[in-house]
Amino acid sequence: MRFAVTILAILLGLAVVIGTLKQSKTTTSQQTTPVTTTEATDSADRAQDTAPASIESAEDASLEAITIAADTVTDAPSDSGTQTTAGEVPYTKIPGLHAVLTDQARPAVIGSDDPASPFKLRVVLSRWGAAVWKITLSDYLIQVDKPEHYLIHDRLTLPDPADRSKQTPKAYAYAAKSVTVNGVRIPLESNDAWLAGEVVTTDKVSWVEYTATLADENKTPVLRLVRRYTLKADSYDLTLEQELVNLTDTPLTVRFDQNLQGDLSYKPSYMGDKRQVVAGHFALWWDPTRESIHTKNAEVLRRNSVGAKQAQVWPVQGLNTQAELVWLASLNRYFAVVTHPLMDTAFQKAADVPPLKTVFPRIGQKVYVDSGVAEPKDDQKVMILTAGSGDLTVLPGEDNPARLDIGIFAGPREPELFNQPPYSVLHLDQTIIYSLGGACSFCTFQWLAHGLLWLLKLFEGQILTLGGVGIGTHDWGVSIIILVLLVRLILHPLTKKSQVSMMKMGKMMQAIQPEVEKVKKKYKDDQQKLNAEMMKLYKEKGVNPANMLGCAPMLLQTPIWIALYAMLYFAIELRHEPAFWGLFQWVSGGSWGFLADLSSPDNFIQLFDKPVKINLLFVHPHFQSINILPLLMAIVFYFQQKLTTPPPANEQAAQQQKMMKFVIFLFPIFLYPAPSGLTLYILASTSAGIVDSYFVRKHIKEQEASGELFKPKERKPGGFVDRISKAVEAKQQQLTKQKPQGGRDKHGRGPGKSRKRR
């Protein structure tokens, strides 16, 4: 039993790591057909939306261009003449409806990524559907040692089938896809359809306006579409105001379709692709007053949404149909892009927020695949979310536009940020999820992970202040070690009980092993008699099988370790934070990257500029440097296993212990590319465990010397152990009654005998 529980604990740990590494494999070669468009191949057209060299790199010069002309309109399937919509509003098709072409050839940039500027975002906008091209954060870098700002969102590209060294754009975030006017659909994903106004930037706001005009066969304006992007200073929120203006003298029935956000930036990690889409919603079936916005059961992993089944992001499969969508969030490890309703300063609580479905009742997703690969994997696909309005009746006149306004959050998932309005009203803190996913997600208790992070912040000095100065270590590495000591101290009674029980049972079983072998040899042909005699021997020698359950408290610690593991991996507070006050960078003049970033491997000796994927058995870590902490972890694991493993009671136990020595060396392989914050915690915890084991072994030696070790412990009447012991004794008596005649059962049959049929 002692070995079984130990093996179970280690296998559970392995399951946690393997579950986080395992990626869902595509079981079908089915490919998703890209959106049908008319592609222009002329080089002049391809460069039409290219930014100047001072704004964008040469790679962006290959921007795909799509020209919308009058002959590309697609009629909705219906008969000609007067039609009616679902709302019974009659309309007549407009002959020759088309998008008026423009010849402007430049993108627009609002905001700034200069940390000295008042803006937190730099947004590059494209005329290709009046879309978002890039969003860059001014306060965050891609790497701690490189002055390159973090690109949270970019256009979605895949390799060009004709030249795989080049990337072909497939989709842009928030691009206008099409508008359907009186049953005639006009594509809007074009460089030619949109005209950009002048960018207006002050110290408080930066904005630009895009317009597109539809005209009939006589070139008479019919509908004007206005898209205005506005970015306020000191804000991660981008406002997209959209107007549909009827330029005729009769009502128009209009339907508008556009993209939302797509795949976020992703850096390969040993944990695999943890990106996901989360749907914040009103759970009306149990929260009819809309007191809160919920995300439970509405998280879809990105790998599932692009997989063979393409799991829906909304409505989420299995979610109650009474759920009302409020916002959609795309998440990577630390950041989020959230499409939400346009907020009003008058909104004070969740119930004030209008559901997103009031603007866009139709939500979908589009997956593009690498056409040059027979069976594309998840990383050879890109996904973008889509949205569509209902049929809108747009009245004539400039004063009667139909509005489709939305807000776009693009920034870090920070608790302090989400505790402030308007994000607190939207309950965007629901996007802060510390979960490893997979088989271990059930025991990653969010309240536990958040509580452990609160303790870590307390030790670092972010919770308590004195005179405006935080009371704490002001170092995350030292705070992690203090958290180790605190958790070890809290769990010491359980750990001590587990280890004492294991070692005690090991010594007791070793002491009675000769008599056990005699009983096994004597009753090898009678299993029931063997069990009865073994129980009798245990009772005579004071070995209570129920005490073997003393190892079970080890398993009670598992949720704490998993919560810690997930919290340390996903906590943005550790991103780009050095350990030990940046001591290693100070002594090297900033040239040594060892423990410079607790969210990345420890980088003891850097080998490559970019991670290199190396296959080890079924593990595929990305190596970039020699990491010393996992290597030290292997040494510490070995000594801990040697100190805590009791002497083998028999040959079988000896073989099991040899296997365990091999298994413990797998963990450093799994954790080699892990963030140094995690490996530092595990190394410190294991080292503390060795010290813990020293006192436990000392306690056992004292008990053994005094004779207390093998002295039967009095059972508490009615307690758990007492009930187990009585159950064992009752089973023993039952077995004895079944064979009262020296191996014969109550019917007088011996081993191998059976009643003859008459």
PyMOL commands that set and color helices and strands:
alter all, ss='L'
color gray80, all
select helices_A, chain A and resi 2-21+43-46+58-62+70-72+302-305+350-352+356-358+378-380+415-418+423-426+428-431+438-443+446-460+476-511+513-522+527-541+545-551+553-556+558-570+572-574+580-587+628-644+651-664+666-670+676-706+720-738
alter helices_A, ss='H'
color red, helices_A
select strands_A, chain A and resi 74-75+82-84+90-92+98-99+108-111+121-126+131-143+146-153+156-159+167-171+176-181+184-187+195-196+200-201+205-215+221-232+237-246+252-262+276-283+299-301+323-331+335-341+362-369+381-388+392-394+402-403+406-412+465-466+469-470+605-606+612-613+622-623+625-626
alter strands_A, ss='S'
color yellow, strands_A
deselect
rebuild
show_as cartoon
